[in-house]
Amino acid sequence: MFNNLHPGLVLILFGIVMTAVPERLRKVLMIAGPLLAAVAVFGLDGNSILSVEILPGITLELLHVDDLTKMFLIIFSVASIIGAVYALNSKSRFETGFEAVYAGSSMGAVLAGDWISLVIFWEIMAVSSWLIITSAKTESASKAGFRYLMIHLLGGNMLLAGIIIKVAGGSMAITCLTGTGDAAFWLIFLGVAVNAAIPPLNSWISDAYPEAPVGGTVYMASFTTKVGMFYIIRLFAGTEFLLWVGVFMAIYGASMALIENDLRRLFSYHIVSQLGYIVASAAVGGALGIDGAAAHTFNNILYKGVLFMCCGAVIASTGKRRISDLKGLYHKMPLTAVCFLIASLSIAGFPLLNGFVSKSLVMNAMAAGGYHIAEILLMVASVGTLLSIALKVNYFVFFGNADGESEEDCSGKHTDGHVNRCTGVCTDIEVKPVPLNVKIALIMGTVGCVLIGVMPSLIYGLTPFGSDGHPFTVDHVTQYIEIFAAATIVFVMYIDHMAPHKAITLDFDWFYRKPLAGAVRWTSAAVSGLFDACGTAAFKLVTVGSCYLHSPAAMLENMGIKVPRRQGGIEDDDVLMKPAGMLVAINVLLALIIVTVVMVVLKVQGVS
């Protein structure tokens, strides 16, 4: 019955409906949509077919199902269900609706069997995730969302240019590009690199994720970069130069996290670090490399989701997001603290947790390929992960004593008005109760981390080649225990230096943010001036389109259709007014120019 039901389209449809229905029905749809999508996922197989002919001779293949695709769809379904449970308290119909559309478009992207389907779902992902960020309705979210949209539309146009070359060359089906090295290879790689957060194209994560709604951040941490990883594996597996790109990502992300004070920025950098393991494993190629990359992506969604959910619970309960403003929360948020502890040990690769299981595959791939230096450097990155999350955040946010004092030092001291120095509990922080749905979501994600950790066959059986990482060998277990012991000693010795600093951290975007902003302003002015001078219908079309982008109701009213308006809707948010509308309009124009230029060049080359 569900053999040909597209799970992504199901979620997109549910998301659209959720933006228009009453709150009670919306909560039902929030859970029903991901559940139905999950049922559709498990109904898919190699015989599933869903094709749409858009033009004579051009057919979109919307369902391309293989073992790799099925594995990603399963974890995307799990993430959608957990994310929906976590976000049940959200009052914004637009935020929850866009989250479903975003999750559905991510599924559509991994199911795409042709280049055109891929770019369509890719752009829907970019726009819907931007709308999630801006649904926070703050000035910082507005600015971060604009920058996010700008970089992702840039990446989308690079991807489009490469795809047009492939399609014009008669290749509609998505195929591996490893070893080609032509223009299409590099354009598509750059487009994928944006979503994969490969430096220097990674800054959008630490810029935008901390400004999104707490529920939206959980969704975003689960999909955009993971779709990027899917296409790193599908298109570029075995591309050797990516090995050192991945190693750099792993070390760079962990190093930036060590000095970060903002909780969500810290976890954003660890997304980059963990993606480095996946990129490096995919670069090795072969059965072990591909299975290691796929398994680590799967597990990353679980433990990273728990970390972001715990972070969101802390922010929602305390109103604070900086590590330096928090202390001793274990006493007031015990479940959150325990779930965070488990997920933080998992991301660091502690035995009997899912991160250890997939890292074993990655390390085996390094060893089998003879990349011993890369293997050592990835172990160094694991130390950075342990220091910056498993030790730093757990100590300074949840379990440590106030001001780093020991129990002996605080003996006889009492509450000083702000901190009880004997318990480490912040008495001046009002902690609101964690909602039941948030607790349920935390438990669901944490149980997943533990189950896969103690039963590795659950994940190994899903990988494309069924590789066994043999994680519980004496060598693997003792290696990680030694790393944990050494890192803990270092942390205790230099605990004062590990304390969070209040300085602002700079990333790669420092090098291009201002020049790119100037280029966008110049381009906007040039395009507007061009159309003003011409006075053509095209100008009216672009102008009207950019204005109506933020308010579909205005378009309907101009057509004579009365539309009831609600206060607080997306049409009232100045985040979505002319700047973003003009950016999308310019992007559409650039896409048309790219298609035209590429087609002309290919035609000239064909004639010559």
C-alpha positions, -999 to 999 in steps of 0.1 A, spaced: 0 0 0 28 24 9 53 11 -17 52 43 -38 42 68 -12 68 96 -10 76 104 27 91 138 19 60 150 0 38 137 29 57 159 53 57 189 30 19 186 26 14 183 64 37 213 70 17 235 46 -16 225 62 -1 231 97 4 268 89 -34 273 85 -51 251 111 -61 258 147 -35 249 174 -51 217 187 -53 202 152 -18 215 144 -4 195 174 -21 164 161 -6 169 126 28 176 141 30 140 153 8 124 126 29 137 97 63 123 108 46 90 118 29 86 84 62 96 67 80 69 88 54 43 76 60 53 40 98 50 46 95 14 57 73 7 28 99 17 2 121 -7 -16 141 -10 -48 108 -14 -68 93 19 -56 86 42 -85 73 78 -86 80 96 -118 66 129 -131 70 141 -167 74 178 -167 83 183 -203 84 159 -233 115 138 -228 122 152 -193 109 130 -164 117 135 -128 125 104 -108 113 113 -73 120 79 -57 155 64 -60 158 38 -32 189 19 -23 205 8 9 223 42 16 191 61 9 170 38 31 194 42 60 193 80 58 155 80 55 152 59 86 172 83 108 155 113 92 121 97 102 133 92 137 147 127 139 113 141 126 93 123 152 116 132 181 118 168 168 80 170 166 76 158 202 102 183 214 85 212 196 49 204 207 48 235 229 57 259 201 30 285 197 41 295 162 22 277 134 47 290 109 77 276 128 62 242 132 49 241 96 82 251 81 100 225 102 78 198 86 84 212 51 121 214 59 122 177 70 102 167 40 124 185 15 155 169 31 139 134 25 130 145 -10 166 155 -16 181 121 -6 153 103 -26 160 123 -58 170 100 -87 177 128 -111 196 161 -110 166 184 -115 146 168 -86 177 173 -64 180 210 -71 143 216 -66 143 199 -31 177 215 -23 162 250 -28 131 242 -8 154 231 20 172 264 19 141 286 19 122 266 46 152 265 69 157 302 65 120 307 75 126 286 106 154 309 116 134 341 110 104 327 129 123 335 161 113 371 152 143 388 167 166 413 151 196 390 155 176 361 139 166 385 111 203 393 103 215 358 107 187 344 86 195 369 58 232 358 58 221 321 60 198 326 30 225 344 11 252 317 15 227 289 7 213 305 -24 249 310 -35 256 274 -30 223 264 -47 233 284 -78 267 267 -79 250 234 -77 225 244 -104 253 255 -127 270 221 -124 237 203 -128 229 222 -160 262 210 -174 253 174 -166 218 177 -179 229 194 -211 254 167 -216 226 142 -216 230 129 -180 198 132 -161 205 104 -135 225 112 -104 258 93 -106 291 93 -87 315 121 -98 347 107 -82 376 109 -107 358 132 -132 374 165 -122 356 185 -148 337 218 -144 305 200 -133 325 182 -106 338 213 -90 306 233 -93 285 206 -78 312 200 -51 311 236 -41 273 236 -39 274 205 -17 303 219 4 280 247 16 255 223 31 283 201 43 298 230 62 333 225 47 355 254 58 357 281 48 320 277 40 310 266 75 304 299 93 266 299 86 262 272 112 276 290 142 261 322 129 225 311 123 218 281 146 222 300 178 195 325 167 169 300 155 140 290 179 152 262 202 129 236 185 140 248 151 176 243 160 170 207 168 156 202 133 183 221 116 211 202 133 195 170 119 190 177 82 209 203 62 244 191 70 234 155 69 219 159 34 253 174 25 270 143 40 247 120 20 258 136 -12 295 137 -2 291 99 1 269 94 -30 289 117 -53 324 119 -40 332 87 -21 369 78 -27 379 114 -36 413 113 -17 418 150 -12 387 151 10 406 130 36 426 159 47 397 183 44 378 160 68 408 158 92 410 196 93 373 199 99 375 175 129 404 194 146 392 229 136 356 224 150 368 209 182 394 237 187 368 264 182 344 247 206 371 247 233 371 285 234 334 291 229 311 304 256 277 303 239 262 269 243 246 267 208 276 281 191 298 255 209 275 227 196 275 242 162 313 240 160 310 204 170 287 197 141 316 208 119 340 186 139 319 155 136 312 161 99 350 159 95 350 123 106 323 115 80 341 134 52 374 116 60 357 82 61 339 88 28 372 99 12 387 66 20 359 49 0 354 12 -3 329 -7 19 345 3 52 348 40 44 313 43 31 298 23 59 318 43 85 306 76 70 269 65 68 269 50 103 285 81 119 260 103 102 232 82 116 246 83 151 255 119 149 219 129 143 209 110 175 235 123 200 237 158 184 199 160 186 200 152 223 227 178 229 208 205 212 175 195 229 193 197 263 207 230 253 173 242 243 158 230 276 185 249 295 179 281 275 141 278 278 142 271 316 168 297 326 168 323 298 206 320 296 227 306 268 263 314 280 282 289 299 297 316 322 261 325 333 253 289 344 263 266 372 251 236 391 220 229 371 220 192 379 202 199 411 173 217 393 173 198 360 185 163 368 169 145 338 184 171 314 218 167 330 218 129 328 207 129 292 233 155 283 260 135 301 252 104 281 250 123 248 283 141 255 301 109 263 286 94 231 299 122 209 334 118 225 333 80 216 329 65 251 324 27 250 289 13 251 274 44 235 266 48 198 294 73 190 319 47 199 303 21 176 304 43 145 339 58 153 352 22 153 342 19 117 357 52 108 390 43 125 390 9 109 386 25 75 416 48 82 438 18 94 427 -4 65 435 24 40 470 29 55 461 65 66 478 63 100 486 100 103 450 108 96 440 82 122 461 98 148 449 133 140 413 121 143 421 107 177 435 142 187 402 157 176 384 132 199 404 146 228 392 181 219 356 168 218 360 152 252 375 184 267 351 209 252 318 190 257 320 159 280 342 177 305 338 215 300 300 218 296 292 190 321 314 206 348 307 243 343 269 240 335 257 209 354 279 192 379 307 215 390 310 236 422 305 273 420 336 293 410 356 260 407 359 256 445 363 221 459 341 207 486 369 212 512 374 249 502 337 256 507 334 238 540 315 260 564 304 285 538 268 293 531 247 310 505 262 344 497 231 358 480 239 344 445 256 311 448 255 283 475 292 276 475 288 242 491 264 228 465 273 248 435 237 257 429 230 291 413 204 305 437 199 337 416 188 317 384 151 310 382 147 276 366 113 269 350 101 233 349 110 213 318 78 205 299 68 168 297 70 166 259 106 179 261 115 152 287 99 125 265 120 137 235 152 137 255 145 102 268 137 89 232 170 103 218 191 91 248 177 56 247 186 55 210 222 64 219 224 36 245 206 9 225 229 13 195 259 14 218 252 -19 235 238 -35 203 260 -24 174 243 -48 150 213 -23 150 234 2 131 258 -22 113 229 -40 98 216 -8 81 248 2 64 251 -3 26 277 -30 28 270 -44 63 305 -39 76 312 -49 112 334 -25 132 342 -50 159 340 -22 185 345 -42 216 380 -56 209 405 -50 237 425 -26 215 395 -4 208 381 -3 243 415 3 261 425 30 235 394 51 242 397 46 280 433 58 279 422 89 259 395 96 284 418 92 314 445 114 298 421 141 288 405 142 323 439 147 339 446 176 315 412 191 323 418 190 360 453 203 357 442 233 336 407 238 348 412 276 352 421 278 316 391 256 306 367 281 322 346 299 295 358 332 283 335 361 274 354 372 244 338 370 209 352 343 187 359 350 150 354 325 122 361 323 85 332 346 77 353 375 90 372 373 57 342 376 34 312 389 53 319 426 46 331 422 10 301 400 2 277 423 19 290 452 -3 287 430 -34 251 422 -25 243 459 -20 260 468 -53 242 440 -72 209 449 -57 213 485 -67 225 476 -102 196 453 -108 171 478 -95 187 506 -115 186 484 -146 149 477 -144 141 513 -134 159 525 -165 142 500 -188 107 504 -172 99 469 -186 72 444 -175 101 423 -161 108 450 -135 72 450 -124 72 412 -122 104 411 -101 92 440 -79 57 425 -73 72 391 -67 96 403 -41 69 423 -24 44 394 -24 70 370 -12 65 381 24 27 385 21 7 361 -1 -24 376 14 -17 410 -3 -16 393 -37 -50 376 -31 -65 409 -19 -53 427 -51 -72 400 -70 -103 409 -52 -103 381 -27 -108 391 9 -84 373 33 -88 375 71 -55 386 86 -41 374 119 -19 394 142 15 379 147 16 361 114 46 358 91 32 387 70 37 410 99 74 402 104 96 428 89 123 401 87 106 390 55 101 423 39 121 438 10 157 428 18 150 390 18 124 393 -9 148 412 -32 175 386 -24 153 358 -35 143 378 -66 180 384 -75 187 347 -69 159 337 -94 174 362 -119 209 347 -114 196 312 -118 181 322 -152 214 338 -162 233 307 -152 211 284 -172 213 307 -202 250 312 -201 258 275 -196 235 265 -224 250 290 -248 285 279 -239 277 243 -244 260 250 -277 290 270 -289 313 242 -278 291 217 -296 291 238 -328 329 243 -327 
